[in-house]
Amino acid sequence: MGADMNQGQRTRAIVAVVAGAVFISFAAIFAKKAMQADIGPMASAFWRLVLAIPIFAVIALPALRRSMSGSPGSAIRWTPLLFLPGLFFGLDLLTWHLAFTYTTAGVSTLLANVSVVFVGVGGWWLLKERLDWRWAAGASFAMAGIAGLALMSQPGKGAPNPLLGNMLSLGTAVCYAAYLLSAKVLRGTTPAAIVMLSVVSFAPVVLLISVWAFDERLMPGSSEAWIWLAGMAIVPQSLGQGLVIWGLRNLPASFSAVVLLIQPVATTVWGGLILGEATSQWDIGLGILVLAGIVLARFGTHDAPATTLASCNTPTNDSKA
């Protein structure tokens, strides 16, 4: 019975992460549309998070009430580590929103999702998840495809400086991996809604500083921009990131590979249909190589032993799932 329950929880977590990935695939599209409607990249990232705060505040309210009522096992562990996912996610959005001002939405999303390589390393080092030869081979394929994209991508529609955009996207991958790993650790003792509320509360601070540093105008210049910003807050941020973080508790951190398989493919399709971005045959071929590497790396990553995870995460009741 226990095994069936665990399998059921795992299945629901996989469905949540896959659905979240589809929602997140619209992030670059909505952001580019908002920027075309007169708002800067840092300001668009800032509003994506700020507009999501009321949504996650409402979602987190039951967990906050249970914690304040003193219900057994429902107390929230308030720790300084709660700011870490927000810090890393803010840096993730900073580099990513800059990236797709220089390269296409599809390529920037693909390279940002190479975070599976960095998540694999972090999961092995911090969470004691096991890696085998397939992870090393997959990481090698992915990095070879990245090198090819960096060297061979040519300027075109939606990609005025692909080399710079691709390098920024790799920075995004590092920041996103740190975000996933820190969120994974927190999910052992903290409800998903509380983690996401902390993310949308702390990350805007990073982006507000960036708006000032880049001398951007904070307020959108048109009502159309507000529509796209609201779309970003609801679809990729609230639905997408919320479902991914919810599912992380019952999956290894490296399962973000599922997200990586769906996001870049879907974003490339949306980029062509909605933004009219062109993708060269070289980009498609090298993108397939990167995706193949991600698949192989996922198969080469295994859960941490239960005793190891227990040392990182204090068991919690189901009300925190």
C-alpha positions as CSV (number, residue, x, y, z in Angstrom):
1,M,0.0,0.0,0.0
2,G,2.8,2.3,1.0
3,A,4.6,1.6,-2.3
4,D,1.4,2.3,-4.3
5,M,1.0,5.6,-2.4
6,N,4.6,6.6,-3.1
7,Q,4.1,5.7,-6.8
8,G,1.0,7.8,-6.9
9,Q,2.7,10.8,-5.4
10,R,5.6,10.4,-7.8
11,T,3.2,10.2,-10.8
12,R,1.3,13.4,-9.7
13,A,4.7,15.1,-9.2
14,I,5.8,14.1,-12.8
15,V,2.5,15.4,-14.2
16,A,2.9,18.7,-12.3
17,V,6.4,19.2,-13.6
18,V,5.5,18.4,-17.2
19,A,2.5,20.8,-17.1
20,G,4.7,23.4,-15.4
21,A,7.2,23.1,-18.2
22,V,4.6,23.8,-20.8
23,F,3.5,26.9,-19.0
24,I,7.1,28.1,-18.5
25,S,7.8,27.7,-22.2
26,F,5.8,30.9,-22.8
27,A,8.1,33.0,-20.6
28,A,10.5,34.2,-23.2
29,I,7.6,34.8,-25.7
30,F,5.6,36.9,-23.3
31,A,8.7,38.8,-22.2
32,K,9.7,39.6,-25.8
33,K,6.2,40.8,-26.6
34,A,6.2,43.0,-23.5
35,M,9.6,44.5,-24.5
36,Q,8.2,45.1,-28.0
37,A,5.3,47.0,-26.3
38,D,7.8,49.4,-24.6
39,I,9.4,48.1,-21.4
40,G,13.0,47.2,-20.7
41,P,14.2,43.6,-20.0
42,M,15.0,44.2,-16.3
43,A,11.7,46.0,-15.6
44,S,9.7,43.2,-17.4
45,A,11.3,40.6,-15.2
46,F,10.6,42.8,-12.1
47,W,6.9,43.0,-12.9
48,R,6.6,39.3,-13.8
49,L,7.4,38.6,-10.1
50,V,5.7,41.5,-8.4
51,L,2.4,40.8,-10.1
52,A,2.6,37.2,-8.9
53,I,3.0,38.1,-5.2
54,P,-0.8,38.4,-4.5
55,I,-1.4,35.1,-6.2
56,F,1.2,33.2,-4.1
57,A,0.1,35.1,-1.0
58,V,-3.4,33.7,-1.4
59,I,-2.1,30.2,-2.1
60,A,0.3,30.3,0.9
61,L,-2.5,31.6,3.3
62,P,-3.7,28.1,4.4
63,A,-0.1,27.0,5.2
64,L,0.4,30.2,7.2
65,R,-2.8,29.7,9.1
66,R,-2.0,26.1,10.0
67,S,1.4,27.2,11.2
68,M,0.0,30.0,13.4
69,S,-2.6,27.7,14.8
70,G,0.0,25.4,16.2
71,S,-1.3,22.3,14.4
72,P,1.0,19.3,15.0
73,G,3.6,19.0,12.2
74,S,2.5,22.2,10.5
75,A,4.9,24.7,11.9
76,I,6.9,26.5,9.2
77,R,10.7,26.6,9.8
78,W,11.6,30.2,9.2
79,T,15.3,30.2,8.2
80,P,17.6,32.6,6.5
81,L,17.9,30.0,3.7
82,L,14.5,31.0,2.5
83,F,16.0,34.0,0.7
84,L,18.4,31.9,-1.4
85,P,15.9,30.6,-4.1
86,G,14.7,34.2,-4.6
87,L,18.3,35.5,-4.9
88,F,19.2,32.8,-7.5
89,F,15.9,33.2,-9.4
90,G,16.4,36.9,-9.5
91,L,19.8,36.4,-11.0
92,D,18.4,33.8,-13.4
93,L,15.8,36.3,-14.7
94,L,18.4,39.1,-14.9
95,T,20.7,37.1,-17.2
96,W,17.9,35.5,-19.2
97,H,15.9,38.6,-20.0
98,L,19.1,40.2,-21.2
99,A,19.9,37.1,-23.2
100,F,16.8,37.1,-25.4
101,T,17.4,40.7,-26.4
102,Y,20.4,39.3,-28.3
103,T,19.4,35.8,-29.4
104,T,16.2,33.9,-30.2
105,A,13.6,32.8,-27.6
106,G,14.2,29.2,-28.6
107,V,18.0,29.1,-28.4
108,S,18.1,31.2,-25.2
109,T,15.6,28.8,-23.6
110,L,17.5,25.7,-24.8
111,L,20.8,27.0,-23.4
112,A,19.3,28.1,-20.2
113,N,17.9,24.6,-19.7
114,V,21.4,23.1,-19.8
115,S,21.1,23.7,-16.1
116,V,20.5,19.9,-16.0
117,V,24.3,19.5,-16.2
118,F,24.9,21.9,-13.3
119,V,21.9,20.4,-11.3
120,G,23.5,17.0,-11.8
121,V,26.8,18.2,-10.3
122,G,25.1,20.0,-7.5
123,G,22.8,17.1,-6.8
124,W,25.8,14.7,-6.6
125,W,27.8,17.0,-4.4
126,L,25.1,18.4,-2.1
127,L,22.3,15.9,-2.1
128,K,24.4,12.7,-2.8
129,E,22.4,11.8,-5.9
130,R,24.3,9.3,-7.9
131,L,25.7,9.8,-11.4
132,D,26.9,7.1,-13.9
133,W,28.7,7.1,-17.2
134,R,25.6,8.2,-19.1
135,W,25.5,11.5,-17.2
136,A,29.1,12.2,-18.2
137,A,28.4,11.2,-21.8
138,G,25.2,13.3,-22.0
139,A,26.9,16.3,-20.4
140,S,29.6,16.0,-23.0
141,F,27.1,15.9,-25.9
142,A,25.2,18.9,-24.5
143,M,28.3,20.9,-24.0
144,A,29.5,20.1,-27.6
145,G,26.1,21.3,-28.9
146,I,26.5,24.4,-26.8
147,A,29.9,25.1,-28.2
148,G,28.6,24.7,-31.7
149,L,25.7,27.1,-31.1
150,A,28.0,29.6,-29.6
151,L,30.4,29.5,-32.6
152,M,28.0,28.9,-35.5
153,S,24.8,30.9,-34.7
154,Q,24.5,33.8,-37.1
155,P,22.8,37.1,-36.6
156,G,19.2,37.1,-37.9
157,K,15.6,38.0,-37.0
158,G,15.3,38.0,-33.2
159,A,19.0,37.4,-32.8
160,P,21.1,40.6,-33.4
161,N,24.1,39.2,-31.3
162,P,23.7,35.5,-30.8
163,L,27.1,34.9,-29.3
164,L,26.5,37.4,-26.4
165,G,22.9,36.1,-26.0
166,N,24.1,32.5,-25.8
167,M,26.8,33.3,-23.2
168,L,24.2,35.1,-21.1
169,S,21.9,32.1,-21.5
170,L,24.6,29.8,-20.0
171,G,24.9,32.2,-17.1
172,T,21.1,31.7,-16.7
173,A,21.6,27.9,-16.6
174,V,24.0,28.2,-13.7
175,C,21.7,30.5,-11.7
176,Y,18.6,28.3,-12.5
177,A,20.5,25.2,-11.3
178,A,21.3,27.0,-8.0
179,Y,17.6,28.0,-7.7
180,L,16.4,24.4,-8.2
181,L,18.9,22.9,-5.8
182,S,18.2,25.4,-3.0
183,A,14.4,25.0,-3.5
184,K,14.8,21.2,-3.4
185,V,16.5,21.4,0.0
186,L,13.9,23.8,1.3
187,R,11.0,21.6,0.1
188,G,12.0,19.0,2.7
189,T,10.8,21.3,5.5
190,T,8.8,24.0,3.8
191,P,5.4,24.0,1.9
192,A,5.7,24.7,-1.8
193,A,3.5,27.8,-1.5
194,I,5.8,29.3,1.1
195,V,8.9,28.6,-1.0
196,M,7.3,30.3,-4.1
197,L,6.1,33.3,-2.0
198,S,9.6,33.8,-0.8
199,V,10.9,33.6,-4.4
200,V,8.5,36.3,-5.7
201,S,9.2,38.4,-2.6
202,F,13.0,38.3,-2.6
203,A,13.8,38.1,-6.4
204,P,12.3,41.5,-7.3
205,V,14.9,43.2,-5.0
206,V,17.6,41.9,-7.3
207,L,15.7,43.1,-10.4
208,L,14.8,46.5,-8.9
209,I,18.6,47.1,-8.3
210,S,19.2,46.0,-11.9
211,V,16.5,48.4,-13.3
212,W,18.4,51.2,-11.5
213,A,21.8,50.0,-12.7
214,F,20.7,49.7,-16.3
215,D,18.9,53.1,-16.1
216,E,15.6,51.6,-17.3
217,R,12.1,53.1,-16.9
218,L,10.3,51.0,-14.3
219,M,6.7,51.6,-15.5
220,P,5.6,50.2,-18.8
221,G,5.0,52.6,-21.6
222,S,1.7,51.1,-22.9
223,S,-1.4,49.2,-21.8
224,E,-0.3,46.4,-24.1
225,A,2.9,45.9,-22.1
226,W,0.8,45.5,-19.0
227,I,-1.2,42.7,-20.6
228,W,2.0,40.7,-21.5
229,L,3.4,41.4,-18.0
230,A,0.2,40.0,-16.4
231,G,0.5,37.0,-18.7
232,M,4.0,36.4,-17.5
233,A,3.0,36.6,-13.8
234,I,0.1,34.2,-14.3
235,V,1.2,31.6,-16.8
236,P,5.0,30.9,-16.5
237,Q,5.5,32.3,-13.0
238,S,2.4,31.3,-11.0
239,L,1.3,28.2,-12.9
240,G,4.6,27.1,-14.4
241,Q,7.1,27.7,-11.6
242,G,4.5,26.8,-8.9
243,L,3.8,23.4,-10.4
244,V,7.5,22.6,-10.8
245,I,8.3,23.6,-7.2
246,W,5.3,21.6,-5.9
247,G,6.5,18.5,-7.8
248,L,10.2,18.8,-6.7
249,R,9.5,17.3,-3.2
250,N,8.7,13.8,-4.6
251,L,11.4,13.9,-7.4
252,P,15.2,14.1,-7.5
253,A,16.5,17.5,-8.2
254,S,17.9,16.2,-11.5
255,F,14.4,15.5,-12.7
256,S,14.4,19.0,-14.0
257,A,15.6,17.3,-17.2
258,V,11.9,16.7,-17.9
259,V,11.4,20.4,-17.9
260,L,14.4,20.8,-20.2
261,L,13.1,18.4,-22.8
262,I,9.8,20.3,-23.1
263,Q,10.6,24.0,-22.6
264,P,13.1,24.6,-25.5
265,V,11.1,22.7,-28.0
266,A,7.8,24.4,-27.1
267,T,9.5,27.8,-26.9
268,T,11.0,27.4,-30.4
269,V,7.6,26.5,-31.8
270,W,6.0,29.6,-30.1
271,G,8.9,31.8,-31.2
272,G,8.2,30.8,-34.9
273,L,4.4,31.1,-34.6
274,I,4.1,34.2,-32.4
275,L,7.3,36.1,-32.9
276,G,8.2,35.0,-36.5
277,E,11.7,34.0,-35.4
278,A,13.7,32.0,-37.9
279,T,15.7,29.0,-36.8
280,S,18.6,27.8,-39.1
281,Q,19.3,24.1,-39.9
282,W,22.5,24.4,-37.9
283,D,20.6,25.6,-34.9
284,I,18.1,22.8,-35.2
285,G,20.8,20.1,-35.6
286,L,22.9,21.4,-32.7
287,G,19.8,21.8,-30.6
288,I,18.9,18.1,-31.2
289,L,22.5,17.2,-30.0
290,V,21.9,19.3,-26.8
291,L,18.6,17.7,-26.2
292,A,20.0,14.2,-26.7
293,G,22.7,15.0,-24.2
294,I,20.1,16.1,-21.7
295,V,18.1,12.9,-22.1
296,L,21.2,10.8,-21.6
297,A,22.3,12.8,-18.6
298,R,18.9,12.3,-17.1
299,F,19.1,8.5,-17.4
300,G,22.5,8.7,-15.8
301,T,21.2,10.4,-12.7
302,H,19.8,8.5,-9.7
303,D,18.0,9.3,-6.5
304,A,20.0,9.8,-3.4
305,P,19.8,7.1,-0.7
306,A,17.0,7.6,1.7
307,T,19.3,8.0,4.6
308,T,21.2,10.7,2.9
309,L,18.1,12.7,2.0
310,A,16.9,12.3,5.5
311,S,20.0,14.1,6.7
312,C,19.3,17.0,4.4
313,N,15.5,17.2,4.9
314,T,13.4,16.7,8.0
315,P,10.4,14.6,7.2
316,T,7.1,16.5,7.0
317,N,3.5,15.7,6.8
318,D,1.4,15.6,3.7
319,S,-0.1,19.0,4.4
320,K,3.2,20.6,3.2
321,A,3.1,18.9,-0.2
